[in-house]
């Protein structure tokens, strides 16, 4: 028997708001906690648009599988915690911005 613990779905609301915030450089970091979240994010944009919108945006992934998907999508992964948990990801992001 299969029990669905959670479901990752492609966003359908606020796409223009997300695009606008990225274009206006109001977003400093984008976090990904699964490969499917990377895929859904990338699918929201034209590939050339994605490159332009993500310029200067820090990308944080929860673990190596997600980071690999980020890289395969053409983005650069800047942050990955040593422990693959949400609290560790949040701490890694805080540490990254303290250093920069």
N, C-alpha and C positions, 0 to 999 in steps of 0.2 A: 504494500500500500504506500502511495506517495502522498506526503503531506506538504503543502506549499506553505513555507514559513514567511516568505515575502515575495513580492513580484516587482520587477524592475520594468517600468514603462517609459516610453518616450514622452517627454513633456509636450503638451499641446496648448498650454496657456502661457501668456506673457512672453512669447518668443520675441516679439518686437522690443519689449522692454529689456530682455536679456541682451539682445543685439545692440540696442542703444547704450546700455550701461557699459558693454565692452568697447564699443566705438568711442564713447566719451571718456574712457579710461577710469571709470568709477569702480571697477573690479580689480583688486590687487592679486587675488589668488582664486583659483578654481580647484576644488577638491573632487577626487574620484575614489569611490569605495568599492567599485567593481568594474570589470571589463565592460559589462553591459551599459553601465552609466557613461563610460567613455564613448562607446559606440552610439548611444542615443544622443549625446552631446554633439558629436561630430556630424551626425546625420541632420542636425538642425541647420547647418550652414553649407553653402557652396565651398568647395575646398580652398579656392583662392581667398574667399572672404574669411574663412577660418584662420588662415595664416595671418592676414592683416589684423583681425580682431584680437588674436591671441598674442600679438607682439607686445612684449613687456609684461605679460601676465604670468605670474608664477603658477606652476601646476604641481599639485601635491597628490600623490597616490598612496593608498593604504598599504600596498605590498607589491612584490615583484611581478606578479601576473598582471595586475592592473597597470603598473608602470610600463610593462612591455607593450600592452595594448595602446597606451598613450604614445609611446615611441613609434609604434607601427602606424598610428593614425597621422603621423607627421608633426606631432607636438613634442616639446621637450619636457621631460619630467624633472623637476627641480628638487622635490622633497619626497622622501620615503622613510617612514619611521623604522626603527630596529624591531619593534614589536608591532604586529599588524592588527592594531586595535584603533578605535576611534579616539580614545583618550591620548594614545601615543601619537596619532596623526596630528591632533590639535596641539600637542606639546612641540612636535617637530616644526609645525608652522610657526608657532610663537618663537621658538629658538631661531629659526631662519630669519625672521624679521628683526629680532634683537641684534643679530650679527650684521644686518645690512643697513 
